[in-house]
Amino acid sequence: MLPIVINIFYLKINSVENASAINIGENYLVDWTNADKRNQGYGQNLGDGSDFVASRYIVDDRDGVDAPTYKQSLHQGDQQNLLGRHE
C-alpha cells in the first residue's frame, strides 16, 4: 500500500491513523472516540529524510490489559445540548 501524503498549502501530512481528523473551519466532532494499543519498541519515524540508525529495542509486555476502555454514546438530546441547541 502506498503511504498517505496530504499537502494543504504549506502543511504536509505524512500519516493519518486511528480516528485522525484534519479539520478546517468550524467543526463539531460529537461522540468522537478512539482506543488503540501498540507495542512498538522503536516507535514510528514518519518525517521526510529521517531514518533510524543502529536502533536497539526491547518490549516487555507481560500484562494482559494495559488500558481498559469503556465507550458510552450520548443520547440524541445530550448531543443537542452539547452543541448548544435546544428543542
Secondary structure, DSSP 8 states (H G I E B T S, - for coil): -----EEETTEEE----SS-----SS---TT---------SS----STT----S---------S-SS--------HHHHHHHTT---
